[in-house]
Amino acid sequence: MNPDLKKLQPYPFEKLKTLKEDCQPAVEGHIALSIGEPKHDAPDFVLAAITENLNAINRYPLTKGDLALRNSITAWLTRRFKLSKITLDAEQHVLPVNGTREALFSFAQCVVDKNKDALILMPNPFYQIYEGAALLSGATPYFYNTVQENNYLPDFDVIDESIWQRCQIIYICTPGNPTGSVISKQQLIKLIKLSLHYDFIIASDECYSEIYFDENNPPAGLLEAAEESGNTNLSNCIVFHSLSKRSNLPGMRSGFVAGDAQLIKSYLLYRTYHGSAMPPVHQIASIKAWDDERHVQQNRKLYVKKFDAVINILKPVINVNLPGAGFYLWLNTPVDDEIFARDLFDQQNVTVLPGSYLSRDNDGINPGKNHVRLALVAPLDECLLAAERIKQYINTLN
Ligand SMILES: Cc1ncc(COP(=O)(O)O)c(C=O)c1O
């Protein structure tokens, strides 16, 4: 057996299950704010495309995906990130993947040179797949803390030169899960300069980029930062996008990677062996989703309403603000996060995720400690009821 498997940590939801084991909720009607699974309706026209194209199942898909899908993706990226100097080529710059999770994981297997004492940098708190990707690729995870004092953003200036020298990949997550913070274009440009200087890859997980609250201010992406920095051939830059959150299609397992043509070429070779082509039906349905922006705007409206209403309820009892983007609230708790999550469940039958399940001890602190993550994915009424119950619970602490 691969000994590195032993290094993998239990997934946060396993820890949560153990935490809740002995609880007997005092209130009827469980509300889960713990899982980041979109709950709004999937677009009708995407579902129709699936049922109308079921016969496409009788052919093997290409690992690189149909050209029509890759064209739809390059057109979407160009529109969304207002690319004007970079002409994305559907043959060179993009590759469909079966959701970003498998891609974030397998990408590291493809690119890490384990003969070189490799480090993979990742945020702390984080999406745990980055850590597993590092451990199973033979690299060592290196965490950079994202703390409240820095608006939950990374501070690349504090990372030592010796770390950059060993860095082969840095994962960034913008908008961030769990923090909701958005890395600015200026900061992305700074990171691109570091990546060209020290020659490491930036793997930018942007799967929450389409859930934001101000229609005039969408989160920046790595590709537009590359364009603005003059890195027009996208050297060392790879982005990960998904239909799961944007279009409420988590079960379709549809996303893509895009960026540096050399990296895409190697990753395509890797994926050919990995055997992870997207089913033809999902490719056809994905085109419909990437080509339409109306359903995405409507989806955002639902989140705006929910966040406003929930924040209004919670504001009197806890410090809570609208995040930069995404569908999480990252609350700083007045008591230990595990106690908060356990007692909230016990007393109010609401499940939230303790922040320390999403983070590691690092640099003398655990940045997830005393935080909980609330995923506002349930329908409005349910989120409002959950907020009222959380408020009641917090009132018992004062
Ligand atoms: C930060 C982050 N990245 C990636 C993913 C994976 O999303 P998917 O595989 O559905 O594209 C998730 C899912 O929750 C996530 O939170």
The ligand as an SDF file (V2000), in Angstrom:
LIG
                    3D

 16 16  0  0  0  0  0  0  0  0999 V2000
  -12.6540   25.7050   -2.7360 C   0  0  0  0  0  0  0  0  0  0  0  0
  -13.2750   24.6170   -3.5200 C   0  0  0  0  0  0  0  0  0  0  0  0
  -12.6570   24.1940   -4.6090 N   0  0  0  0  0  0  0  0  0  0  0  0
  -13.1660   23.1960   -5.3550 C   0  0  0  0  0  0  0  0  0  0  0  0
  -14.3500   22.5890   -5.0170 C   0  0  0  0  0  0  0  0  0  0  0  0
  -14.8430   21.4490   -5.8680 C   0  0  0  0  0  0  0  0  0  0  0  0
  -15.9430   21.7860   -6.6260 O   0  0  0  0  0  0  0  0  0  0  0  0
  -16.3590   20.9350   -7.8830 P   0  0  0  0  0  0  0  0  0  0  0  0
  -15.5290   19.6860   -7.9090 O   0  0  0  0  0  0  0  0  0  0  0  0
  -17.7880   20.6530   -7.7080 O   0  0  0  0  0  0  0  0  0  0  0  0
  -16.0630   21.8050   -9.0740 O   0  0  0  0  0  0  0  0  0  0  0  0
  -15.0420   22.9970   -3.8820 C   0  0  0  0  0  0  0  0  0  0  0  0
  -16.3100   22.3370   -3.5070 C   0  0  0  0  0  0  0  0  0  0  0  0
  -16.8930   22.5200   -2.5010 O   0  0  0  0  0  0  0  0  0  0  0  0
  -14.4990   24.0470   -3.1180 C   0  0  0  0  0  0  0  0  0  0  0  0
  -15.1020   24.4910   -2.0200 O   0  0  0  0  0  0  0  0  0  0  0  0
  1  2  1  0
  2  3  1  0
  2 15  2  0
  3  4  2  0
  4  5  1  0
  5  6  1  0
  5 12  2  0
  6  7  1  0
  7  8  1  0
  8  9  2  0
  8 10  1  0
  8 11  1  0
 12 13  1  0
 12 15  1  0
 13 14  2  0
 15 16  1  0
M  END
$$$$
